[in-house]
Amino acid sequence: MHAIVAGAGLSGLVAAARLAEAGHEVTVFEERPEAGGRVRSTHEDGFTFDRGYQVLFTGYPAVQRELDLDALDIGRFVPGATLARPNHRSTLADPLRAPSTLVDTVLNRDVTLRDKLNTFRLQRELASRSFESLLDRDGKEIESYLDARGFSREYVKRFVAPFYGGITLDRSLSTAANVFEYTYKALSEGAIGLPAEGIGAIPAQLADRARAAGATIECERGVTALDSDDDGVTVEAGGETLTADAAVVATDPQTAEALTGVSTPDGAKSCVTQHFALPERRDLRTGRRIVLNSADDRPNTVSPTSDAQPAYAPDGQQLFVANFVGQQARSDAELAAEVRGAMGDWFPETTFDELELRHTDRVAFAQFPQPPGYRADLPVPTAPEGNVVLAGDYTRWCSIQGSMESGKIAADAVA
Ligand SMILES: Cc1cc2nc3c(=O)[nH]c(=O)nc-3n(C[C@H](O)[C@H](O)[C@H](O)COP(=O)(O)OP(=O)(O)OC[C@H]3O[C@@H](n4cnc5c(N)ncnc54)[C@H](O)[C@@H]3O)c2cc1C
């Protein structure tokens, strides 16, 4: 069988690798100059800049199944977070996995004892459930879900809003609670990390795997039309017409809808990410934990990125990544001034005059909105007519996990 895959994001690459490994002929068409889709990195003067603030949750089942994590040489953040507001920082750790932080966490006055107990209870409850069963639970928004479980308003405001607001790109926490439960379970069971070569090493590894199994990946050849009949599929790509037995449409949701006529989710969650360098490394005592802005969203988070993954900065230098949720009207320089101001407020014992803005990403489409009930509106992979199957996070949920899983499901359906 010959299968064409449109789109070389994580979903298309997993589909291509699996189909090629099953012995099928596979051709991938990607409209951009390189594979990776939304997961990309650039390298400049010894720094690595991921496109938008991205991290890998090693606990995701598809990540463990599809990737060689050892080869990615993951640098890990320490579980938990540093909660910051002007002239105040506190550590919220996972004492089960980092026992040395037990004292910090118990003494943390940003979080009540009831919140700590609720956290343990939630962790235990989610550990006893399968990932898949969590996705099928749908109902509340994250905020009302936590409210119903007895978490305090302060805990939600100081920890959950910046942390999960950063993951869902929605600090109002109106995303479906199943996204919270899934990521919470993955965080409890794995690490948050970054590959030594940047987040783009993930699709690069998948592309190598697909090629090693015999797939061809043709970049700068977008698919412009797709037709299917009893004999197979006809695809127009890069001005050429080709035929194949089957096709996987693994593009962004809007393009997939245009190519197949199947309705896909509308809307976009955006972010602006700024990458900053310090010429000499300073120990801010974040303990390799992400710094959450527990007062407001300017910026939402600052990540001590090169502390967790030293390969992201040249020796002796340091890289911080600040993330703003949503599109921002302010200029790069204005946003950078806000980041310097916030860091100065959080770490008054040091100055950030030397914090140099190296790179800004304005990502208009990072995720599709996932309000309660969103799963009922997602397209099923086999919805297109004929031998055409959909892949992409928009068929599952928006994450590295959702996109990789969708690639496997599409490959199984085609095979
Ligand atoms: C800034 C940002 C931060 C994120 N952070 C995280 C995170 O920390 N953790 C996490 O788990 N997830 C994160 N995500 C989500 C995750 O990256 C996505 O869910 C995932 O990469 C989507 O993969 P995909 O294959 O479904 O789609 P895409 O990556 O969108 O791939 C679609 C591909 O199709 C190509 N294409 C489009 N049209 C055509 C055409 N006509 N012909 C051929 N090719 C075409 C595109 O160029 C692209 O390569 C983040 C996303 C962004 C953008």
The ligand as a MOL file (V3000), in Angstrom:
LIG
                    3D

  0  0  0     0  0            999 V3000
M  V30 BEGIN CTAB
M  V30 COUNTS 53 58 0 0 0
M  V30 BEGIN ATOM
M  V30 1 C 3.7950 27.8700 21.6410 0
M  V30 2 C 3.3020 26.4870 21.8840 0
M  V30 3 C 3.5280 25.8950 23.1070 0
M  V30 4 C 3.1110 24.5960 23.3500 0
M  V30 5 N 3.4630 24.0070 24.5050 0
M  V30 6 C 3.2180 22.6910 24.6700 0
M  V30 7 C 3.7800 22.0150 25.7710 0
M  V30 8 O 4.5060 22.5990 26.5780 0
M  V30 9 N 3.4840 20.6940 25.9330 0
M  V30 10 C 2.6800 20.0220 25.0550 0
M  V30 11 O 2.4290 18.8350 25.2600 0
M  V30 12 N 2.1500 20.6430 23.9740 0
M  V30 13 C 2.4270 21.9450 23.7550 0
M  V30 14 N 1.9410 22.5840 22.6450 0
M  V30 15 C 1.0000 21.8690 21.7590 0
M  V30 16 C 1.7050 20.9230 20.7950 0
M  V30 17 O 2.8860 21.5060 20.3140 0
M  V30 18 C 0.7400 20.6430 19.6240 0
M  V30 19 O -0.4370 20.0680 20.1520 0
M  V30 20 C 1.3270 19.6830 18.5850 0
M  V30 21 O 2.6050 20.0510 18.1900 0
M  V30 22 C 0.4000 19.6230 17.3830 0
M  V30 23 O 0.9300 18.7180 16.4190 0
M  V30 24 P 0.0690 18.3700 15.1360 0
M  V30 25 O 0.8340 17.4080 14.3320 0
M  V30 26 O -1.2950 18.0000 15.5520 0
M  V30 27 O -0.1050 19.7470 14.3490 0
M  V30 28 P 0.9900 20.8310 13.7270 0
M  V30 29 O 2.1680 20.8110 14.5950 0
M  V30 30 O 0.2090 22.0430 13.5530 0
M  V30 31 O 1.3860 20.1420 12.3560 0
M  V30 32 C 0.6910 20.3640 11.1710 0
M  V30 33 C 1.6910 20.3760 10.0250 0
M  V30 34 O 0.9820 20.4500 8.7990 0
M  V30 35 C 1.6780 21.3420 7.9390 0
M  V30 36 N 0.7350 21.7920 6.9070 0
M  V30 37 C -0.2750 22.6940 7.0180 0
M  V30 38 N -0.9220 22.7960 5.8430 0
M  V30 39 C -0.3340 21.9240 4.9940 0
M  V30 40 C -0.5880 21.5570 3.6340 0
M  V30 41 N -1.5750 22.1040 2.9360 0
M  V30 42 N 0.2290 20.6350 3.0800 0
M  V30 43 C 1.2460 20.0490 3.7640 0
M  V30 44 N 1.5190 20.3780 5.0460 0
M  V30 45 C 0.7310 21.2900 5.6540 0
M  V30 46 C 2.1620 22.4300 8.8820 0
M  V30 47 O 3.2010 23.2030 8.3030 0
M  V30 48 C 2.6210 21.5850 10.0570 0
M  V30 49 O 3.9450 21.1630 9.8990 0
M  V30 50 C 2.3700 23.8840 22.3550 0
M  V30 51 C 2.1300 24.4860 21.1250 0
M  V30 52 C 2.6220 25.7530 20.8800 0
M  V30 53 C 2.4590 26.3420 19.5110 0
M  V30 END ATOM
M  V30 BEGIN BOND
M  V30 1 1 1 2
M  V30 2 1 2 3
M  V30 3 2 2 52
M  V30 4 2 3 4
M  V30 5 1 4 5
M  V30 6 1 4 50
M  V30 7 2 5 6
M  V30 8 1 6 7
M  V30 9 1 6 13
M  V30 10 2 7 8
M  V30 11 1 7 9
M  V30 12 1 9 10
M  V30 13 2 10 11
M  V30 14 1 10 12
M  V30 15 2 12 13
M  V30 16 1 13 14
M  V30 17 1 14 15
M  V30 18 1 14 50
M  V30 19 1 15 16
M  V30 20 1 16 17
M  V30 21 1 16 18
M  V30 22 1 18 19
M  V30 23 1 18 20
M  V30 24 1 20 21
M  V30 25 1 20 22
M  V30 26 1 22 23
M  V30 27 1 23 24
M  V30 28 2 24 25
M  V30 29 1 24 26
M  V30 30 1 24 27
M  V30 31 1 27 28
M  V30 32 2 28 29
M  V30 33 1 28 30
M  V30 34 1 28 31
M  V30 35 1 31 32
M  V30 36 1 32 33
M  V30 37 1 33 34
M  V30 38 1 33 48
M  V30 39 1 34 35
M  V30 40 1 35 36
M  V30 41 1 35 46
M  V30 42 1 36 37
M  V30 43 1 36 45
M  V30 44 2 37 38
M  V30 45 1 38 39
M  V30 46 1 39 40
M  V30 47 2 39 45
M  V30 48 1 40 41
M  V30 49 2 40 42
M  V30 50 1 42 43
M  V30 51 2 43 44
M  V30 52 1 44 45
M  V30 53 1 46 47
M  V30 54 1 46 48
M  V30 55 1 48 49
M  V30 56 2 50 51
M  V30 57 1 51 52
M  V30 58 1 52 53
M  V30 END BOND
M  V30 END CTAB
M  END
